[in-house]
Amino acid sequence: MITSKVVALAATLALCAPAISQTIGKEARINLRVQDRALSEVVDYLREQAGVNLVLLPGEYDQVSVQLTDVPWRDALDVVAESVGCVVTERTGGILVVERPARVTYETTQPTDITAVIDLIGKFGNANIVVAPEVKGLLSLRLTNVPWRDALDVAVKTLGFTVIEENRGILRVVDPVTLQAQMTTRSYQLRYIRPQSRFRPQIKSEFLMPLQQQRQGGQQDIARTFTVLEAFRKALSSGGDLDYVESLNVVVVRDTAQVHEELKEMIDRLDVEPAQVFVDVKFVSTVNNDLLSLGVDYGDAGPTVVVGGGQIPTTLPFGINGGDWEDIVSVSQLGHQGPVIDPNVALGNLTVPDTVFGVLSFTGVNATLRMLQRDTNSEVIQAPKIIALDGIEATIFVGETIRYAEAKTEQGQAGGLSLALTEAQSSPVDTGFQLLIVPHVVPGTNTLTMEVIPKETSLSGTGQSALAPAGFDVFTIGAGGQEGSIALPRTRSSTIVTHMLLESGQTAMIGGLTTDQDVQTKSRVPYLSSIPLIGELFKHESRERQRRSLLVFLTPTVVHSSADTEKIVQGELLRRRTALKDQFETLMTPETRAAFDEANKKGKSKD
């Protein structure tokens, strides 16, 4: 029943809030409109929205009824707590506690000794309080329904004293001067946690957020980016001080013994060896070619029509047995001698040789109609392996960088125009494949989430000349006899953005990155191809369309220690030895193996 109420509350809050105000995080602003809701449900919702450690102590609490619009979550928490007579206190480590404290109603009729006032307030709150000998003085006060801890702080501060919380919730009332004398200075060497370096490898990707780009640039504020220092400062007492020595990665703290113990405990929990992720990546490329060739090709090999490596016997203008074109498809397959004939075609007395010729009886020239569908085998084009720290981005780029120029028109002193070539502002352009990975290891498990962004970029221009190579387009600028041409690249890209959840050692596949390329080739016989009607017999046109698909296989392995690294290295060495052995066995013919065995026998006999 409680679960259903929480879900209903979250749904109600979400429906009441504009999307822009429901930002989740420590800077979240929320809309809160509840009527007669349990305090525990509201606290659970605020904890989820803010992402903080928020605890509600056991007890009997009133129902919550508040109407808030677009306010910071911390202000909303204070209002909710106050509406039911509770307070929010911050404990060590940034933990927020919602509780209903005992309240004090007290009035002195004459100046009273401060120790008596402290004793009375301590009885209201059932607190353990130790008063230092130097705490002396008289004061008058009138309190009405005030939380006991607030009453204690106000009372001691009136005479210049302070309250220090020790272990197990014991409170000490001391003179700040004495407290300073009890403080000691200690240094803490941080091993693994440190601020982001000012000098980091530049990762060129439009998918990095502006904060990441700024962090990589080198200008940063350590107090803002190294958030662990802020957590340490929150643990200090009122008179404590903290400094950070960046060159040594050392934190220097001056505070009481209790604060030093708390800081040491925090550092032991935070300053641990980070997990790493070993990512085995394989780029697998498959190519599909469609080739259409039509016309008369004057070659030396004779007229052939080939499908998948075979031949189509053709006699022009008629087909075999007086039928249509391509009555028979002959394919030379592995394990068969000569062409394979379609059994459904009646051959009569026809004998089909390994190479079949078709003839034009009135010319004796070669005529072909070639339709070729080729599917090449898949191949692993790249197999990089990288190790990335938990939560740190890593990238792999496989391709090339192409520089190109831009043309500028300049007017000379004589009034004429001239063209000047300089490298373009957007040059160079990167073509190839880039993979951006950001791994996140779930603490205490071998499960990880990965942000994976593969991007394929290729040239798509139609240039086929010395001025405009493949992938470039030619542009003409200028006029009036002062024209110039320049070749500029045209690019095409495809991108996938995905988040995935994997166990260590599992393999994920990403597909859908395809590129198409059309190549058209025309050839002709000079003069003869210009003759009307029959000129087509002296022309040949070929058009090839190539579709290239790229598959990405990712196998992440969580590395918690150096022992895990050693295990991965040994596994990789074993895999390579096995692969080399298999390749060696494939290359060994029976004759080679016999010679190899004979050489081994001779070597052993000499020993």
N, C-alpha and C positions, 0 to 999 in steps of 0.2 A: 504493500500500500504506500509506503514512504517513497519507493522508487517512482511510482506513478505520479505522485505529487510533484516530485522534483522535475520530472519530464514536462508535466503540465506547466509548471512555473517557467521553465526555460523557454517553452514554446510561446507562452504569453509574453514574456519579456522580449523575445526575438521579434514577435509580430508587432509589438508596439514601437520598435526602434527603427529609425532609418538606417540603411546599410552603413552610411558613413560614420555613424556614432557607435557602432558595435565593433570597434577595433579591439582585437584581443591582444593583451600585453600589459606591461607595467605602466604604460601611458594611456591605457584604455579610457575612453569616455563612454558612458552608458546611459541608457534610459531605464528607469526603474519605476514601474507602476504596479504595485501589489496591494492587495486588500486582504487583511486577516490571514496572512501567511505565517508559517512557522519560521522562527529566526534561523533555524538550521538550514532550511531550504534556501533562504536568501543568502546566507553565508556561503553555502556551496556554490551558488551561482556566481557570486562575486569572486570567489577563489578561482573558478574556471575562467572567468573573463580576464582577470588580472594576471593569472599564472604565478601566484605567490603562495608562500606557506602561511595559511590562515587557519587558525584553530579556534573552535568554540568549546569552552570548558563546560563540563556537565552541569546541569542545573535546570530549574524551572524558569522559563522565560515567557513573556507576553507575546501575543501575536503582533506581526509587523504590518503596518499600513502606511505607505509613503507614496508620494507622487513626485518623481524627479525626472528631469529632461536634460540630456546632454551635459552631464557633470562628470568630473574625474571620479574613478572608482573609489579612490581613497576618501574623498569627501562624502561619497554615497555611503561608504562603510561607517564613517563617523556619525552620519545622520541616522542611519539604521540603528546603530548601537545606542545612541542617545535616546531614540524614541522608545526603547524598551528598558531604559535605566541601566545600560551597560557602558563600559569603556573599552577602548582599544589600546593595548599596551604592546610595545615592541620589545621582544626578548633578544638574547644573544643569537647571532646568526641571521638576523632579519626576520625572525618568526613573529607574526602578528597574532595576538591572543585577544579574543573577545570574551569578556567575563563581566559578571555583575558583582562589583565590590561592595563591601560593607560601607555604609554612609554614616557620616558624623554630624550630629547636631549638638553644638556645645557653645557656651558663652561664659566668659570669666567676668566676675563682678569686680575684680581688682587685679593688678599685675600679678602674674603667676610665674613661678619658676619654670623654665623651659623643660627641665627633666620631667616635671609632673605632667606637663602638656604632652610630651612625647609618650610617656607611659600610658596616659589615658587614650590617646589615639591608637597606640599599639594594641590595646585591649579591644577596641572596636574592630580592628582588622585581623585580630588573632595572629599578630606578626611577631617574629623574633627580632628584637632591636637591641643593639649594643651601643651605648652612649659613651663617647670618649670623655676623659676627665676634664679636658679643656672646654667642654660644652657647658657654658654657664650663661645666665642672664634671665631677665624678667620680660614678659610680654603679655599683652591683653588681646583677646581675639573673640570673635563671634562668628560661628559657623552654623549653617543651616543646610542639612541634607547634601553634604559634600563627600565625594569618595574619599575614603580614609587615606589613601596614598597621596592624593592631591593636598589634603589637609596637612599631612606630615611635611611634605616638601615646602609648602608655604610657611609653615610655622618655623622650621629651622632656617630657611633662607632669610627670614625677617631679622635674625641676629647674625647673619653672615656665615652660617654653617651649611653643610651639604650632606646629602644622603648617598651612601655607596652600597650597592647590592653585592654581597659576597656569594660564596657557594651555598647551595641548598636554600636560597632565598633569604638568607640572613642579612639584615640591614645594619649598617654602621652609620652613626651620626658623628661627623668629625669636623675639625677645623680645616679649611682648604690649605692653609699653610702647613699644617702637620701632614696632610695628605701628600703634598708635593715632596716632603722629606722622605716619605715612605716609597716613593716611586723609584723604579730602577730602569735602566736602559739595556735593551737586548737587541741583537741583530738576528735576522732569520734569512738564511740562504735559500732562495727559491731555485729548484732544479729544473722543473719542466714548464711551469707556467711563467710566462714573460709577456711583455707587451709586443704587439706586432712590430716586426722589423721595419725600419725606415727604408730599407733596400730589399725589395722582393722582385723575383722574376715577373716581368710584365706579361700578363695573359691577355692577348688581344681577342676579345669576344664581346659582341654587343649584348650578350646575355648576362654579363656581370652587372650587378646593381651599382648605382652611383657610389654607394658607401664602399663597396669593394674596390672600385676604381680609385677612389680617394685614398684608401688605405694602402694600395699598391704604389701610389704616387710618391709617398715618402713624407708628406707634411701631415703631422698628426699631433693630437694632444693626448699625452699619456694619461692624464687624469681622467679623460673622457673615454678613451679606448681600453685602458687597462682597468676593467671594472672591479677586479678583485681587490684593488686598493680601497675602493669605496666600501666594500664589505668589511675590510679590516678597520677602517675608520669608524664604522658604525659600532664596532665592538669596544671602542675606547671609552674610558671614563671621561667625566667632564673636564678633567685637567690633563688628559693624556695627549700625546703627540706622536705623529708618524711621519717618517721621511722614507723616500725610495731612492736608492742609488742605482741608476739605470745601467751604468757600465758594468757593475758587479752583479746585477739582478738580486740585490739585497734589500730587505725591508728593515728599517731601524725604528724601534718603538720604545717610547718612554711612558711607562704606566705602572699600575699596581701589579702585585704578584698574581692576583686573580685574573686580570686582563691578559697577562702574559700566558697563563695556562690556557685560557680560552683561545687566544691567537694560535698557540702551538697546536691545539686540537683542530682548529680550522685548517691550518696549513697542512697537517697530516692527511686530512680528508681531501683537500683540493690539489695539492702538489704531488700528483701520482703520475706514473709513466702513462702517456696517452696510448690508446690503441692505434694500430696502423691497419691499413687495408691493402693487401696485395691483389692487384687486379690484373688478370690474364685476359687480354683482348685479342680477338681474331677478326680481321676484316676479310670476308669471303665475297668474292666478286663472281657474278654469273653474267654471261653475255649472250644475247639472242640477236641473230642477224637475219634480216629479210633482204634478199637480193633479187631484183628484177632486171633482167638484161634482155633487150629487144632490138632486133635489127640484123644487119649483115656484118659479121666480124671476119676480116681477112687475116686469119691466123695461120700458123704453120701446122697446128695439130689437127686440123680438119674440123668439120662441124659436129659438135657434140651437144646434147642436151642432158644435163646432169642433175639428178635429184639425190641429195645425200651421198654423193660420191659415186653414183651409178650413171648410166647413160639411157637416154630415151631415143630409140631408133626412129627417125623421121625421114620421110621422103616428101619433098615439096613438089607440087602443091597439094599432094594427097598423102593420107596417112597409110599405115600398114593395112594390107588387105582391103584398101579402098575406104577405110574408116576415117575417123577424125584424127586430129593431132593427139599425140600422147596416148596412143592405144596401149602402150606397154611402158611400165616404169622398171628399169633395170637397176638394181642396187647391189653393189659388191659389199657383202657383209662378212664379218669375221667368221671364219670356219667354212665358207663356201668358196668354191672355185668358179670364177667367171661370174657373169651377171645372174641375178635371180629374177625369174620371169613370173609375172602375174598369171596364175593358173587359170583365171577366168577368161583369158584372151585366147582366141583361136589363132594359132600360129601357122597352120598349114605346113608347108615345106620350108618355112623360113628358119634359117640358122642364125642365131644371135651370137656374134663374137664378143670378146672382152671389150673391144672398142667398136662402137657402131657409128657409121657414117650415114648422113643423109645427103642427097644430091639434088641440085637444080639442073635438070638435063639441058636447059637452054643456055646456061651460063657457065656451069662448072665452078661456081664460087661457093664460099661457105655461108650458110644461113643458119642462124640459131635462134631459138627461143628458150631462154634459160631462166628457170624459176628455182631459186635455191633457198632452202630453209635450213639454217645451221644453228644448232644449239651446242655451244661449246661447254665443256665440263667446267664445273665450278673449281675455283682455285683460291687458296689462301694467299692474298697479296701482301698482307702485313700481319705480324703477330707480336706486337709490343707487349711489354710487361712493365707495370709501374707500381710503386708503393706510395700511397697517399696517407697523410695523417688524418685522423678522425676530425671531420668538420672542415678540412682545408681543401680548397679546389685544386684539381690537377687537370692538365690538358694534354692531348696528343694531337699533333698535326702531321699529316702525311700528304705532301703535295709539292707545289713549287710556287715561287714568287715571280710575278711577271711585271716588269716595268714598262711604261708606255709614255708617250709624249703628248703634249698639247700644242696647238698652233696659235700664235698671236700675230695679229696684223699690226705692223708698225709703219709710220709715215716718215720717210726720209727727209733730209734737208731740201732736196730738190722737189719735194711734193709727191714723189711716187710712193707706192705702197710696197712693203716687203713682208714676207712671212718669216717668223722666227719660231723655232721649235725649242721647247723646254719640257722638262719632266712635269707631268701633270700633278696637280695638287693631291688628287686622290690616288696617285700611283705610289707604291705598287699595289697590285691586286693579287690576292692569294687564291689559288685554285687547288682543289684536292679535298681532303677530308679532315675535319677537326672534331674531336670528341672531348667534351667538357664533363668532368665527373666531380661530384661533391659527395663523399661518403659520410654517413653518420652511423656510428655503432651504438646500438641500444645497450646502455650500461648493464654489466653483469650477465650478458648473453652473447651468443654467437650470431645474433640477428642484426642486420643492418639495413638502413634505408639509403637509397642512392638517388641523387638527382643526376640524370643523364641527358645530355643535349648533343646529339650527333648532327653535324651539318656537312652537306656535300655541295661543293661549288665547282662549276666547270665552265669553260668557254663555250658559247653557243653562236658565235658569229658565223657568217657564211663565206668568209674570205677564202680564196684558193689561189692566191697569186703571190708573187714575190713581195709586193707592197703590203698586202693584207694576208698574213698567214692564217692557218686554220684557227677559227675562233674569233677572228677580228672582222670588223666591218670597215669599209672605206667611206669616208666623208669628204665631200668637196666644199671648199670655202673660197671666197673671193668672187670677183666678177670682172667683166670688161677686159678679158684677156689676161688678167692677173689671178688666175685660179690656181689653187693648190689642193692637193689631196693628202689626207692623213688617215692612218689606220688606228682604230680604237677598239679595245676589247669589249665584247658583250658577254656578260656572265649570267649564269642561271644557277640557282641554289635551291636546295630542299633541306628542311630542318624538322627534327622531331624533338619535342620537349616532354620528358616523362619522369615520373617518380616511381620507384619500385621498391618492394620489400622482399628481401632475400635472406636465406640462411647462408652461413659461411660455407663456401664450396659449391653452391648452386650456380647454374648457368642460366643467364637470361639472353634472349635473342631479340634484336631490334631490326626490323625490316622496313621496306617502303621507300628507301632512298634510291630512286631510279633517275637515269639521265638518258635522253634520246639524242641521236645524232644522225642526220641525213647527209649522205654524200652522193652527188650526182656527177657522172662522168660522161662526156660526149666525145666521140671520135668519128672522123669522116675521111674519105678519099678526096683529095683536092680535085677540082674541076668536075670529076664524075658525079660527086654528090650534089652539084648545082644543076644537073640536068632535070628538067621537069618530069614528073611522074616516076621515072626509074631511078631518080637520084636517091630515093629512100633506100634503095638496095645497097648503097655505098655509105650508109651511115650506121652508127652503132651508139646506143645510149644505155647507160648502166646507172641504176639508182640503188643505193644500199642504205638501209635503215638499221641502225644499231641501238639496241636498248640494253643498257648496263644497269644491273641491280646490285646493290651493296647490302650485305647482311653483316650485322655486328653481333658477335658473341662475347658476352661479359661473364667472367667467373671471378667474383670477389672472394677473398679469403681473409678472415679477421686474424690479425697478428697481435697477440697480447704480450708476448715476451720474446727474448732472443731465442729461446728454445723453439718457438713456433717458426721463427725465421729459418733456423737450421733445418727444420723439418721440410719447409717449402723448398729450400735449396736442394736438399737431398732428393726430394721427389722430382724436381726439374731435371737433375742430372740423370736419374734413372730413366726418365722419359726420353731424354736425348740419346742415351746409350741404346735403349730399345729401338728407337727410330733409326739410328745408324746401323744397327744390326739387321733390321728389316730391309733397309736399302741395300746393304751389302749382299744379303741373300737374294734379292731381286736381280742384281747385276751379275750374279754368278751363273754362268752357263755350265752345262755338264762337263764340257772340255776344260773350262777354267777351274771348276771345282776339282777335277781329277788332277790337273797340274798343281793346284794349291795343296791338295793332300799329299801328292808325291814330294813336293818341296818340304812339307812338314816332316815326312818320314825320313828324308835325307838329313834334315837338321837334327832330328833326334838320334839317328845312327851315328853322326859325328860326335855328339855329346857322349 
